[in-house]
Amino acid sequence: MNIELHIDRLVLDGLPMSAAQARVLRATLETQLASLLAAAPPTPGHGYAVPVLRAAPIKPAHAAAPTGRDIARSVHAALVPKGR
């Protein structure tokens, strides 16, 4: 199964970070979300577009990588129904 996910914009209110931290967060988010979607994808055969996805709030960590992982989990939980 191929999954294509395009995130046009990710808004992180109240999370100041440097450009280097933002790159780490992005790379971690992409890697973690790909892993989560491979393990528990959205319902097969049901392509859809979501103009706005409001994921559950997270508590930012002091480092970019853990924050990226938490964001990936939150986005995945919003895309894939519980119990999948």
Backbone hydrogen bonds, N-H to C=O, Kabsch-Sander energy under -0.5 kcal/mol:
donor,donor_aa,acceptor,acceptor_aa,energy
5,L,3,I,-0.5
7,I,5,L,-0.5
8,D,6,H,-0.7
11,V,9,R,-0.5
12,L,10,L,-0.6
13,D,11,V,-0.6
15,L,12,L,-1.1
22,A,18,S,-2.3
23,R,19,A,-1.9
24,V,20,A,-1.9
25,L,21,Q,-2.7
26,R,22,A,-2.6
27,A,23,R,-2.5
28,T,24,V,-2.6
29,L,25,L,-2.8
30,E,26,R,-2.7
31,T,27,A,-2.3
32,Q,28,T,-2.8
33,L,29,L,-2.7
34,A,30,E,-2.2
35,S,31,T,-1.9
36,L,32,Q,-2.6
37,L,33,L,-2.7
38,A,34,A,-1.9
39,A,35,S,-1.8
40,A,36,L,-2.5
46,H,43,T,-1.4
47,G,45,G,-0.6
54,R,52,V,-0.5
55,A,53,L,-0.9
67,T,63,A,-1.3
68,G,64,A,-2.6
69,R,65,A,-2.1
70,D,66,P,-2.3
71,I,67,T,-2.4
72,A,68,G,-2.2
73,R,69,R,-2.2
74,S,70,D,-2.1
75,V,71,I,-2.8
76,H,72,A,-2.7
77,A,73,R,-2.4
78,A,74,S,-1.4
79,L,75,V,-1.6
80,V,76,H,-2.7
84,R,81,P,-1.2
